[in-house]
Structures are given as structure tokens and as C-alpha cells.
Amino acid sequence: MDEQSDSDTIFEEREEFMVSPTGEHPTTRRKAHFLKPTAFSNNGEVSELPPDCLSPKTHAHDLKHLSEKVMFRGWKHPTQKWKLWVRKMHSKHQSLWKQVGIYEAVMSSIYDMKPHKELVLGLAEKWCLDTNTFVFPWGEATITLEDVMVCGGCSVVGESVLSPLRTKQLVEVEEKLIEARKEAATGNSSVATHKAWIDYFMRNGNDLEHEAFLSLWLSKFVLVNSTSCLSIGKHVFPVAISLARGTRVALAPAVLCSIYKDLSLLKDWFFGSNVVQINELVNLYAPFQLVQVWAWERFPMLRPPPNSISHGEPRVARWHKLKVNVGGDVRLVIDSAGKSFQWRPYAVAVKNWSLTRFYGDDEQYIPIDSHFNEELESFARWLRAGELVGLGSIEKYLPHRVAMQFGMDQDLPGCVARCNGNTEIAWRNYNRAIHDAVFYVPPRLFESNVTKHYSDWWKQSMQAHCDGIMPYVKRPRSPRKIVHVSVKSGDVSRRNFSKEYEDREVESGDLVEDEDMEDQLTISELLRAKRRSENFVMGAKSLSPQGPQCPLSSTKEIETLANMEANMEPGEVNVESCVQDQNDAILENISEGDNIGFTLAVDVQPLSVGESQNLPTIVGGEGDVEMIELEVKRDADVTENEISAGESKGMVADDVKSKPGLKKDGEQGSSTLDLSTLGLDLIDRISRLEKVFSELKEKRFRKKSENHFTGGSSRP
């Protein structure tokens, strides 16, 4: 085998130290099978998780509320007329459907999946746009070509959905269907609706009835777009004609491409930023019932008890008309499902459902040249990384990141090159020959593991994402930044001001500031990452941005802080944590469009624990804000009076390195101010502010409720 062919193989076999993905079993060294590209076969280059794939932010949006804003246009329910047409066509064309690989897909269309929108949204929240995978705290997983083929019944091999009709006769058939699309229209419609199309062809017994049947099936259940969700889309006519003439078409990559695209749209719309367009509907056209079936097959705690199926029924019949399991917190179940997640649900025997050859009891080494058939070619398509070609889009397909879903072991994922949007090149790469001399099929009950390198990498990646901090190599320190957030009448704008300081080198492995990283972090994350100031200012005064720059906290110090917070006694008050939480809450309320009539200026250099104040989130109209400002002004006046009194006794207010206090003998000194006294004073002020805040929150809630029932805007 030449060097080029060897680099294009799917499998990689070598001995490695392997560990359980759940950490339950000790490390063992054994022969393992991986999907390429791995970092080992990719010159050590690892395809890293992007910084925003697992946000450390708290959940800002209620899934039930968001579910009301999502319209799954491609999630269709079968009508009685459609079921009758399927039965009629089944008696005539079932053998042809099996030949072109659409039998189970067509038969699946008569089963009804009850939507569980909150479950789908909970998964979409974990979606990573860069890898097209769900990134859970316990590992990566995704919907693959295997899922679309097994649950959706679509073929992964065959012609592209973009392939044109090649003969004049077939083009004439397409023209007849386009004309029928107009003739079958009723009322004021210019093209036929789904119902009108069924009535037109079932009643007339047209010679093109089979092509018309497949056109409706594709328009309504498979290749849905904004036009075909209600009427017949002419974009499906070439595919329907090819299938009716016995040509196999690879529908699975096009279907999966649409699912990936709409999951990315859903993630970016609702969870990609702090600003959510909650007053607008999101229309999605991919067959999202496959996303729900994928979740039910793999998350035992989120699914209802499946139906028993009869011999010959498609696997999706297990979930026909089942009531949605709405009990429990979807997010909590997903995040804690590491040990119960079913990596290979289709390898488990189900009564009356036939296991295919690649779900055998024993491992197999199959020579490509002699025993490679269409079934094994499909299995190869599942496993090879590349790109998926759909109708108007191309999406990355990275099964090597989720190798355990195919019974393989997981190693550090390597990078996959893109074709830069060229559909012809993408399809040619997808459809290229298999270069492996021997094809490896794992035993169906094999328990996959991860390499020790992968386990360490994953833990480090999760820790970095949860901390909101990424390690950087030795580099010059970037300028310190002050972030100002101006909020007026619900409009949010950010202005970054940089102050130059003397650059200094840091040792390799230290955490350094990065302008791009700071733009992605919340204020809470910046405060946690930059706890380096020993200066503090009394009362309600703002921290001066002119103070000296102190070294950034190390990872060990941040971990120590986290441990201290976790071990606090129930009665203790962590003032700094309160400030961080409230800063995040303020930004979240700003992002939701609350009208706050003041400017919030936040220095990335935090207050020290001693003088930090818990400022409650302010939500309300201009009159409400005036009440809050009045309360803050009163506290500021009291503080200024206290400072003035201290100055009259000889206290030096300008000393920002150490606040003056009184020694036991009554003499003045520079010892640290009594934190207990300051804490009691802060708690008293916080209580007054929280009382006003609670009243405003109740007022806003009543206003939202009134607007909800009257149909008005929910914004104050």
C-alpha cells in the first residue's frame, strides 16, 4: 500500500495505556483500535475544543419558555390520507424501495413521534458549532450517519442529492411534475399543497403516481425547506425520479447535514449570546424527530418505556405515540448521565429487530478486496471523517471525536481539512474509495475506553472551560483593559479602553492576559481571573483605574479559592462571590433588554474582599431606577461622612495600599481596618438595597403577567 493510501485509511491500531471513560477501572495497557485522524497520526496536532463550547455561565433561560418560541417545521405528523397512500404504494413498489435503500425510511413516515421540545433544547444547549458534537461534562457525543440510517432508514451510499438528471427522457418527466404542481393547486395557491397533491394523484391514477408519491414523501419528511413544509417543493423532483427509476440516492448525508445546520442555528439563536430574541419565532426545517429518537435511545432517564415492535417494523416504531416523559430537570439529567449513557444502543438485541453484520458477537477482520459489500461500505461511511453535502449547505462530519459510539477506543482527535464550500469536492471526498486493506468490526458488546492522554486532555479542557481561563505559552503581557458597559433604554454597548503598562515576561505555563479572551469572558470570570489588587476603596466609591498592576493569580490560587468557597460554613458570607454573582446577574438582565437608565463602569481589576459590596440587580423603569439611585446616594453620603470623620482624626484617605485604623491605645496607625465591622456595615446596606430590589422585582413580575394575558410586550 502506498504512502498516500495509508494516510487515507480509517483505522489505526496500536498499544496504548487505556482508562475507563468514567474513571471506574484502573489503567491498563492493551491493543486498541482508533478512528483516524488521531493526534498520533496527525503529527501531534490535536483538534482542540473551542473556548465557547462549554460555557461556565449559569443557565440564563428557561427551556419551557424557549420551547414556545421554536417551530419544528420539518417534524411532520402523518395524516390518514398519507397512511392510505403509503399502503397503496407499498403493495406495488416495496421491492423497489428495498433495492434503493428507502424501504424503512418510507415506512417510518406513518409513525408519529410526540415532540419533547425541552429535551431537544437541552441538547441544543450542549451543541458545539465548530465540531458538530454535543459537548457534555462527561464526554463528546453526536448524531451520526449510523443514527440516520438505523432510525431514519436513509441510505448512506448512492448518488448525491444534487446529481442532475442525465437523460432527456428523465428531464421530460421532471417537466410533467412541475406542470402537475400547478394544476393540482387549489384556491388561491399557485402550487399544490400536500393535501391537494394527494387528492390529485390518488384520484386520477396518473402514470407518474409513484414519482408523485416519492416527491411528497421527500418534501414533507426528508428534504424539507421553507417551501416544501406546506406545499410540494420542485427541488425534490430529480431525487424522486431517480429513486423511482431504481437509482440509489444517499439521503442520509443530506438529512444529517440539515440536522447539523439547524442545531447550530438553534444554539446560536438561543444560547450563543446573552441577547435572546424572545419575541420572535425560530423556524427549523430539519427532521428533529431524529434528534429526539437519538436522545431516547441513549439517555435511559429521559425516555418513556419503549413499545414492543412486530417483525419487519422499523426501529422508530418503538417510540410511536408515546407520551413525553417531562419529569425531572432535563439539564440535570443530561449533565449527570456519564455512567448511564448508552454509547451503542443499536448493538443491544431488541425483540423482532434484526441485527446487521456489523453488530456481531465477535470481532472481525474483513479483507476489503474479497468480502466488502454494500452493508460494510455503509459501515465505513459512518466511520470516516469528512464533510456532508446537503441542499445548499456543507457540514463537517467528525466521527473520530465520538469513536466509542461505534465500539472503537477514543484517542486525542486530530484535525480534518475543509473543502472551503465546494460541493463537488466535498462530495467526491465523501464518496472516495476505501483504502484500508483490512476492515475491523468490533464485537457489539465491547466496552470502549479512552487513552490516558485523552483522559488527561479532557479533564484539563473541562477545567479550563469551567474556570473561564485558558493557559497560554510564554508571551509578552498584553495591555490591561477597562471594560465600560453603557446601558440606556435597553441598548447595550461596550467600550474598551486600554492603559499601557510596562511589559514583562512570564514563565511558561503561567496565565497571562489576552484581549480576545477577555472579550469572551463575563465580568464574573474576569474578576475571578484577575484577583490581584491589594487596594480598596471605602463605601460606594468606584475603584480608580489608575492603580498599579499586580500579578495575575495562578491556577493553583484559583483552585484554592474555589475550595475555600466550597468549604464555607452555612453561616459565612463570601462578599467577593456575592459581587461576582451580582455582576453576572446585572449583565444577564441587561442582555434581556431591561431598561436601565444609568451607565455601569466595571474595571477588570476587582475590589478586595474587605471592601467589596453586593450590588443587587436593578430591574425596572426610569422611576424605579431613581429609587435605587436615591438609596445608593444615601449610602454614599453616609460613607463620605464616615470618611470625613476619619480624616478629621488624622486618617489618610489617599493611602490605597493600607487603610488606616486605630490601635488599642487610641493612637492612629496603618493597621488593616476591622473586617468584621466593615462586613456588618455592608450587610446592613445590602439588606436595604435588597428590600427595594425585591419590591421592584415583584412589580416587574406583575407587569409581565398582565402583559402576557393582554398580549402586550413583556418589557418594562
C-alpha positions in Angstrom: 0.0 0.0 0.0 1.5 3.4 -1.0 2.0 6.3 1.4 -1.0 8.3 0.1 -3.3 5.3 0.6 -2.0 4.6 4.1 -2.7 8.2 5.1 -6.3 7.9 3.9 -7.2 4.8 6.0 -10.0 4.8 8.5 -8.5 2.7 11.3 -5.4 2.9 13.5 -4.3 0.0 15.7 -1.6 0.3 18.4 -0.9 -0.5 22.0 -1.8 2.3 24.5 -2.5 2.8 28.2 -6.3 2.8 28.3 -8.6 4.0 31.1 -12.4 3.9 31.6 -14.2 7.0 30.4 -15.9 7.1 33.8 -12.7 6.6 35.8 -14.0 3.4 37.5 -11.3 1.0 36.2 -7.5 1.2 36.6 -5.2 2.0 33.7 -4.2 -1.0 31.5 -2.0 -1.3 28.5 -3.6 -3.2 25.6 -4.0 -3.2 21.9 -6.6 -0.6 20.9 -8.4 0.4 17.7 -8.9 4.1 16.9 -10.6 6.2 14.2 -8.4 8.5 12.2 -7.3 11.2 12.3 -5.8 11.0 15.8 -3.2 13.3 17.1 -0.7 10.4 16.9 -1.3 10.1 13.1 -1.6 13.9 12.7 1.9 14.9 13.7 0.7 15.5 17.3 -1.8 18.2 16.2 -4.9 18.0 18.4 -8.3 19.3 17.3 -9.0 21.3 20.5 -12.4 22.1 21.9 -13.2 25.8 21.1 -13.3 28.2 24.1 -17.1 28.7 24.0 -18.2 25.1 23.5 -18.8 24.5 27.3 -19.7 27.9 28.8 -19.1 28.2 32.6 -22.1 30.6 32.8 -25.2 29.7 34.7 -28.3 28.8 32.7 -30.0 32.1 32.0 -33.0 30.9 30.1 -35.9 28.6 31.0 -36.2 25.7 28.5 -40.0 25.6 28.7 -40.3 29.3 27.9 -37.9 28.9 25.0 -39.7 25.9 23.6 -42.7 28.1 22.9 -40.6 30.1 20.5 -39.4 27.2 18.4 -41.3 25.8 15.4 -40.1 22.4 14.1 -41.5 22.7 10.6 -39.8 19.5 9.5 -41.3 17.5 12.3 -44.4 16.2 10.5 -47.2 14.0 11.7 -48.8 11.5 9.3 -52.4 12.1 8.1 -54.8 9.4 7.4 -54.7 10.0 3.7 -50.9 9.7 3.7 -51.1 6.4 5.5 -53.6 5.1 2.9 -51.3 6.2 0.1 -48.3 4.5 1.7 -50.3 1.2 2.0 -51.3 1.5 -1.7 -47.8 2.2 -2.9 -46.3 -0.5 -0.6 -48.2 -3.3 -2.3 -46.7 -2.2 -5.7 -43.3 -0.9 -5.0 -41.9 -2.4 -1.8 -39.3 -4.5 -3.6 -38.0 -1.4 -5.4 -37.9 0.6 -2.1 -35.6 -2.1 -0.6 -33.5 -2.1 -3.7 -32.8 1.7 -3.5 -32.5 1.7 0.3 -35.6 3.7 1.3 -38.0 1.0 2.5 -37.6 1.6 6.2 -37.5 5.4 5.6 -40.8 5.4 3.8 -42.5 3.1 6.3 -41.2 5.2 9.2 -43.2 8.1 7.9 -46.5 6.5 9.1 -45.4 6.5 12.8 -46.0 9.6 15.0 -43.4 11.0 17.3 -44.7 13.2 20.1 -42.3 16.1 20.5 -40.5 16.9 23.7 -39.2 20.3 22.9 -37.5 20.9 26.2 -35.3 17.8 25.6 -34.3 18.9 22.2 -33.4 22.4 23.5 -31.5 20.9 26.4 -29.4 19.0 23.8 -29.0 22.1 21.6 -27.6 24.0 24.5 -24.7 21.5 24.5 -24.1 21.7 20.8 -20.7 22.9 19.6 -20.8 24.7 16.2 -17.1 24.0 15.5 -17.2 20.3 16.0 -20.8 19.4 15.3 -20.9 17.4 18.5 -22.7 17.7 21.8 -20.1 18.6 24.5 -21.3 17.2 27.8 -19.3 17.5 31.1 -18.5 13.8 30.8 -17.7 13.5 27.1 -18.5 14.2 23.5 -21.3 12.6 21.5 -23.3 13.4 18.4 -25.8 12.3 15.9 -24.0 10.3 13.2 -24.8 8.6 9.8 -25.4 5.4 11.8 -28.3 7.1 13.6 -29.8 8.5 10.4 -29.6 5.1 8.7 -30.8 2.9 11.6 -33.5 5.2 13.0 -34.3 7.2 9.9 -33.9 4.4 7.3 -31.9 6.5 4.9 -29.1 5.2 2.8 -25.5 6.5 3.3 -24.3 5.2 -0.1 -25.5 6.1 -3.6 -25.8 9.3 -5.8 -25.7 12.8 -4.4 -29.0 14.6 -3.8 -27.5 17.3 -6.0 -27.0 15.0 -9.0 -28.8 16.2 -12.1 -31.0 14.1 -14.4 -28.8 12.8 -17.2 -31.2 11.8 -20.0 -33.7 13.8 -22.0 -36.5 11.4 -21.0 -35.9 12.0 -17.3 -35.9 15.7 -17.8 -39.3 15.5 -19.6 -40.7 13.6 -16.5 -39.5 16.4 -14.3 -41.3 19.0 -16.5 -44.5 17.0 -16.2 -44.3 17.0 -12.4 -43.6 20.8 -12.5 -46.8 21.2 -14.6 -48.8 18.9 -12.3 -47.6 21.0 -9.3 -49.5 24.0 -10.8 -52.6 22.0 -12.0 -53.1 20.4 -8.6 -53.2 23.7 -6.8 -56.5 24.7 -5.3 -58.0 28.0 -4.1 -55.6 31.0 -4.2 -52.4 28.8 -4.1 -50.1 28.9 -7.1 -48.7 25.4 -6.3 -50.2 22.3 -4.8 -50.4 21.8 -1.1 -49.7 18.3 0.4 -53.4 17.5 0.6 -54.1 18.8 -2.9 -51.2 16.7 -4.3 -52.5 13.5 -2.7 -56.1 14.1 -4.0 -54.9 14.9 -7.5 -52.8 11.8 -8.0 -54.8 9.3 -6.0 -58.0 10.3 -7.7 -56.7 10.4 -11.3 -54.4 7.3 -11.2 -51.7 9.1 -13.1 -48.8 7.2 -14.7 -46.5 9.3 -12.6 -48.2 8.4 -9.4 -45.1 6.7 -7.9 -42.9 9.7 -8.7 -45.5 12.0 -7.2 -45.7 9.8 -4.1 -42.0 9.9 -3.6 -42.0 13.7 -4.2 -44.5 14.2 -1.4 -42.5 11.9 0.9 -39.3 13.8 0.2 -41.0 17.2 0.5 -42.8 16.5 3.8 -40.5 14.1 5.7 -36.9 14.1 4.3 -35.6 17.2 2.4 -37.9 19.8 3.9 -37.3 23.5 3.3 -39.4 26.7 3.8 -41.3 26.0 0.6 -41.9 22.2 0.9 -43.1 22.3 4.5 -46.6 23.2 3.3 -46.5 22.5 -0.4 -44.7 20.3 -2.9 -41.1 21.5 -3.5 -39.8 21.1 -7.0 -36.2 20.7 -5.6 -37.1 17.1 -4.8 -38.3 16.1 -8.3 -34.8 14.9 -9.6 -34.3 12.8 -6.5 -37.8 11.3 -6.7 -37.4 10.5 -10.4 -34.1 8.8 -9.8 -35.4 6.7 -6.9 -38.5 5.7 -9.0 -36.2 4.5 -11.8 -34.1 2.3 -9.4 -31.2 4.6 -8.7 -30.0 4.6 -5.1 -29.5 8.1 -3.7 -27.5 8.8 -0.5 -30.2 10.6 1.5 -28.5 10.1 4.9 -25.7 12.7 4.5 -28.2 15.3 3.3 -30.6 14.7 6.2 -27.7 14.8 8.7 -26.4 17.9 7.1 -29.7 19.7 7.7 -29.8 18.5 11.3 -26.3 19.8 12.0 -27.2 23.1 10.3 -30.4 23.7 12.3 -28.8 22.6 15.6 -26.2 25.2 15.0 -28.9 27.8 14.2 -30.8 26.9 17.4 -27.7 27.0 19.5 -26.6 30.4 18.1 -30.1 31.8 18.4 -30.9 30.9 21.9 -27.6 30.1 23.6 -24.8 31.7 21.6 -25.0 35.1 23.2 -26.6 36.9 26.1 -29.1 38.6 23.9 -32.1 36.4 23.0 -34.7 37.4 20.6 -37.5 36.0 22.7 -40.3 37.9 20.8 -39.5 36.1 17.5 -40.2 32.6 16.4 -37.4 30.3 15.2 -38.4 28.1 12.2 -36.4 24.9 11.8 -36.9 22.5 8.8 -34.7 19.6 9.7 -36.3 16.3 10.8 -35.8 16.9 14.5 -37.8 13.8 15.5 -34.5 12.0 14.8 -32.8 14.2 17.4 -35.4 13.2 20.0 -35.2 9.5 19.0 -31.4 9.7 19.3 -31.8 11.1 22.9 -34.4 8.5 23.8 -32.2 5.6 22.6 -29.2 6.8 24.6 -30.5 8.6 27.8 -32.5 6.0 29.8 -33.6 8.6 32.3 -35.2 10.8 29.7 -37.2 8.3 27.7 -40.6 6.6 28.2 -40.7 2.8 28.2 -40.5 1.8 24.5 -43.1 -0.1 22.6 -42.7 -3.7 21.5 -42.3 -3.9 17.7 -43.5 -6.5 15.3 -41.3 -8.3 12.9 -40.5 -6.1 9.9 -41.3 -2.8 11.6 -38.7 -0.1 11.6 -36.9 0.7 14.8 -38.6 4.0 15.1 -41.9 2.2 15.9 -40.6 1.7 19.4 -41.4 5.4 20.1 -44.8 5.6 18.2 -47.2 7.9 20.0 -45.5 7.6 23.4 -46.3 10.3 25.9 -43.4 12.6 26.7 -41.5 12.0 29.9 -41.5 15.5 31.4 -40.4 14.6 34.9 -37.2 15.9 36.3 -34.8 18.6 35.2 -33.6 17.9 31.7 -30.4 19.8 32.1 -29.5 18.0 35.3 -30.2 14.5 33.8 -28.0 15.3 30.7 -25.1 16.7 32.8 -25.1 13.7 35.1 -25.7 10.9 32.5 -22.0 9.9 32.1 -22.3 6.5 33.6 -25.8 5.7 32.2 -25.3 7.0 28.6 -25.8 4.2 26.0 -22.9 4.5 23.6 -24.1 1.7 21.3 -27.9 1.3 21.7 -28.3 -0.4 18.3 -25.9 -3.2 19.3 -28.2 -4.3 22.0 -30.7 -7.0 20.9 -34.3 -5.9 20.6 -37.1 -8.5 20.0 -38.2 -8.7 16.4 -35.4 -6.2 15.3 -32.7 -7.8 13.2 -29.0 -7.0 14.0 -26.9 -6.4 11.0 -23.5 -7.8 10.3 -21.6 -5.0 11.9 -23.3 -5.8 15.2 -21.7 -9.2 15.6 -20.8 -11.1 18.8 -17.1 -11.4 17.9 -14.6 -9.0 16.4 -14.0 -9.3 12.7 -11.1 -8.5 10.4 -12.5 -8.4 6.9 -10.3 -8.1 3.8 -11.6 -5.3 1.6 -11.0 -6.9 -1.7 -13.0 -10.1 -1.2 -15.8 -9.6 1.3 -16.6 -5.9 1.0 -20.3 -5.4 0.2 -22.8 -2.6 0.4 -23.5 -3.2 4.1 -19.9 -2.9 5.1 -19.4 0.0 2.8 -22.2 1.8 4.8 -20.3 1.0 8.0 -17.2 2.5 6.5 -19.1 5.7 5.6 -20.2 6.0 9.2 -16.6 5.9 10.5 -14.7 8.2 8.0 -14.3 11.9 8.8 -15.1 14.4 6.1 -18.0 16.6 5.1 -21.7 16.2 4.4 -23.3 17.7 1.3 -26.9 18.8 1.7 -29.3 21.1 -0.2 -27.5 24.4 -0.1 -25.0 23.6 2.7 -21.9 21.6 3.7 -21.3 20.5 7.2 -18.3 18.9 9.0 -18.6 15.2 9.9 -16.2 14.2 12.7 -16.9 10.6 13.9 -13.3 10.2 15.2 -14.3 12.6 18.1 -17.1 10.1 19.2 -15.4 6.8 18.4 -17.0 5.0 21.3 -20.4 5.3 19.6 -19.0 2.8 17.1 -17.4 0.4 19.5 -13.9 1.9 19.0 -11.5 3.3 21.5 -11.1 7.1 21.8 -7.8 8.9 21.3 -6.9 12.6 21.0 -8.8 13.8 17.9 -6.8 15.1 15.0 -7.7 18.0 12.7 -9.7 17.5 9.5 -9.2 19.7 6.4 -12.2 21.6 4.9 -13.0 21.9 1.2 -14.0 25.6 1.6 -17.5 25.3 0.5 -17.1 23.5 -2.8 -19.9 20.9 -3.0 -18.3 18.9 -5.9 -15.0 18.4 -4.0 -16.9 17.7 -0.7 -19.0 15.0 -2.3 -16.0 13.5 -4.2 -14.2 13.2 -0.8 -17.2 11.6 0.8 -17.6 9.1 -2.0 -14.0 8.2 -2.5 -12.8 4.6 -2.3 -11.9 2.8 1.0 -8.1 2.3 1.2 -7.9 0.1 4.3 -6.5 -3.4 3.4 -8.4 -4.9 6.3 -11.7 -3.7 7.8 -12.1 -4.0 11.6 -15.5 -4.6 13.1 -15.6 -4.6 16.9 -17.8 -7.0 18.9 -21.1 -5.5 19.7 -20.8 -5.7 23.5 -17.2 -4.4 23.6 -16.7 -1.8 26.3 -14.6 1.0 24.7 -12.1 3.0 26.7 -10.1 6.2 26.2 -6.3 6.7 26.2 -4.6 8.1 29.2 -3.6 11.1 27.1 -7.2 11.7 26.1 -8.4 11.4 29.7 -5.9 13.9 30.9 -6.6 16.2 28.0 -10.3 16.1 28.6 -10.0 16.9 32.3 -7.7 19.8 31.5 -10.1 21.1 28.8 -13.1 20.9 31.1 -11.2 22.6 34.0 -10.1 25.4 31.7 -13.6 25.9 30.4 -15.3 25.8 33.8 -12.8 28.4 35.1 -13.2 30.6 32.1 -9.5 30.7 31.7 -7.2 29.2 29.0 -3.5 28.5 29.5 -1.1 30.3 27.2 2.6 29.8 26.5 5.3 32.3 27.3 4.5 35.6 25.7 4.5 39.3 26.5 1.8 40.7 28.7 -1.0 42.4 26.8 -2.3 45.8 27.9 -4.7 46.0 30.9 -8.2 46.7 29.8 -11.1 48.5 31.4 -14.5 47.5 30.2 -17.3 50.0 30.3 -20.9 48.9 29.7 -23.3 51.6 28.8 -27.0 50.8 29.2 -29.7 53.2 28.1 -33.3 52.2 27.2 -32.4 48.6 26.8 -29.5 49.2 24.4 -26.2 47.6 25.3 -22.8 48.9 24.1 -19.3 48.0 25.2 -16.3 50.4 25.1 -12.8 49.0 25.7 -10.1 51.4 27.0 -6.5 50.1 27.2 -3.9 51.5 29.6 -0.3 50.7 28.7 1.9 49.3 31.4 5.5 48.1 31.3 5.5 44.8 29.5 7.1 41.9 31.4 7.8 38.3 30.6 6.0 35.5 32.4 7.2 31.9 32.9 5.9 29.2 30.6 2.7 27.8 32.0 1.6 30.9 33.8 -1.7 32.5 32.9 -1.5 35.8 31.0 -4.0 38.3 29.9 -5.3 38.1 26.3 -7.5 40.7 24.7 -9.5 38.2 22.7 -10.0 36.0 25.7 -11.2 38.9 27.8 -13.8 39.8 25.2 -15.3 36.3 25.6 -15.4 36.3 29.4 -18.1 37.5 31.6 -17.3 40.2 34.2 -17.5 37.4 36.8 -14.9 35.4 35.1 -12.6 38.5 34.7 -13.0 39.2 38.4 -12.1 35.7 39.3 -9.1 35.6 36.9 -7.7 38.9 38.0 -7.8 38.9 41.7 -4.6 40.7 42.0 -5.3 44.0 43.6 -4.5 44.7 47.3 -6.0 48.2 47.0 -9.5 49.0 48.3 -11.8 52.0 48.4 -14.3 52.7 51.2 -18.1 52.8 50.8 -19.8 53.2 47.4 -16.9 55.0 45.7 -15.8 53.5 42.4 -12.4 51.8 42.1 -9.8 54.1 40.5 -8.5 52.7 37.2 -5.1 54.2 37.9 -3.8 51.8 40.5 -0.7 49.7 39.9 -1.0 46.4 38.1 -0.4 43.3 40.2 0.5 39.8 39.1 -2.3 37.6 37.8 -3.4 34.8 40.1 -2.0 31.3 39.3 -4.2 28.3 38.5 -3.3 26.9 42.0 -4.5 30.1 43.7 -7.8 30.0 41.7 -8.3 26.4 42.7 -7.6 27.2 46.3 -10.2 30.0 46.1 -12.7 27.5 44.7 -12.0 25.0 47.5 -12.4 27.8 50.2 -15.8 28.7 48.8 -16.9 25.1 48.6 -15.9 24.5 52.3 -17.5 27.6 53.7 -19.8 27.1 56.7 -23.5 27.7 56.2 -23.4 31.0 58.2 -20.4 32.5 56.5 -20.7 35.3 53.9 -18.3 35.4 50.9 -18.6 39.1 50.0 -16.5 38.8 46.9 -18.5 35.9 45.5 -21.7 37.9 46.0 -20.2 40.7 43.9 -19.3 38.3 41.2 -22.7 36.7 41.1 -24.5 40.0 41.1 -22.3 41.4 38.3 -23.2 38.4 36.1 -26.9 38.9 37.1 -26.7 42.6 36.1 -25.3 41.7 32.6 -27.9 39.0 32.1 -30.7 41.4 32.9 -29.1 43.9 30.5 -29.0 41.3 27.8 -32.7 40.6 28.2 -33.4 44.2 27.3 -34.2 45.7 30.7 -34.4 49.5 30.6 -31.7 50.7 33.0 -31.2 54.4 32.9 -27.6 54.6 34.1 -24.1 53.7 33.0 -22.3 50.7 34.6 -18.5 51.1 34.6 -16.6 48.0 35.6 -12.8 47.8 36.0 -11.4 44.4 35.3 -9.3 44.8 38.4 -11.6 43.6 41.3 -12.2 45.0 44.7 -10.6 43.1 47.5 -12.7 41.0 49.9 -12.6 43.6 52.6 -14.4 46.4 50.7 -16.4 44.6 48.1 -20.1 45.4 48.1 -23.0 43.2 47.0 -24.9 45.3 44.5 -28.3 43.8 43.6 -29.5 43.5 40.0 -31.6 46.6 39.2 -34.6 45.9 37.0 -37.2 48.4 36.3 -38.2 51.6 34.5 -36.7 55.1 35.0 -38.8 55.8 38.1 -37.7 52.5 39.7 -34.1 53.3 38.9 -34.4 56.7 40.6 -35.5 54.9 43.8 -32.4 52.7 43.7 -30.1 55.6 42.9 -31.6 57.5 45.8 -30.9 54.6 48.1 -27.3 54.3 46.9 -26.8 58.1 47.2 -27.9 57.9 50.9 -25.4 55.1 51.5 -22.7 57.1 49.7 -23.4 60.1 51.8 -23.1 58.1 55.0 -19.9 56.6 53.8 -18.5 60.1 52.9 -19.4 61.3 56.3 -17.6 58.4 57.9 -14.5 59.0 55.8 -14.6 62.7 56.6 -14.8 61.9 60.3 -11.8 59.6 59.9 -9.9 62.3 58.1 -10.6 64.8 60.9 -9.0 62.4 63.3 -5.9 62.2 61.2 -6.8 59.3 58.9 -5.1 59.4 55.5 -7.8 58.6 52.9 -5.5 58.7 49.9 -3.4 55.8 51.1 -4.7 52.9 48.9 -2.2 50.3 50.0 -3.3 50.1 53.6 -6.4 51.7 55.1 -5.8 53.4 58.5 -7.2 52.0 61.7 -7.0 52.7 65.4 -4.6 50.9 67.7 -5.7 49.7 71.1 -4.0 52.6 72.8 -6.1 55.1 70.8 -3.2 56.1 68.6 -3.5 56.3 64.9 -1.8 53.7 62.8 -1.9 51.9 59.4 -3.2 48.5 60.5 -5.9 46.9 58.4 -9.5 48.1 59.1 -11.6 45.7 61.2 -13.2 43.4 58.5 -16.0 42.3 60.9 -17.1 45.9 61.4 -17.0 46.6 57.7 -18.9 43.4 57.0 -21.7 44.3 59.3 -21.9 47.7 57.7 -22.1 46.2 54.2 -24.7 43.7 55.3 -26.9 46.5 56.6 -26.7 48.4 53.4 -27.2 45.3 51.3 -30.4 44.5 53.3 -31.8 47.9 52.5 -31.0 47.6 48.8 -32.3 44.1 48.6 -35.6 45.2 50.1 -36.0 47.8 47.3 -34.9 45.3 44.7 -37.5 42.7 45.9 -40.3 45.2 45.6 -39.2 46.2 42.1 -38.9 42.5 41.1 -42.4 41.8 42.3 -43.7 44.8 40.4 -42.0 43.8 37.2 -43.3 40.2 37.5 -46.9 41.5 37.9 -46.4 43.7 34.9 -45.1 40.8 32.8 -48.1 38.7 33.8 -50.5 41.4 32.9 -48.8 41.9 29.5 -48.8 38.1 28.9 -52.6 37.9 29.3 -53.3 41.1 27.5 -51.0 40.3 24.6 -48.7 43.3 25.1 -44.9 43.5 25.4 -43.4 41.9 28.5 -40.6 44.5 28.7 -41.0 47.4 31.2 
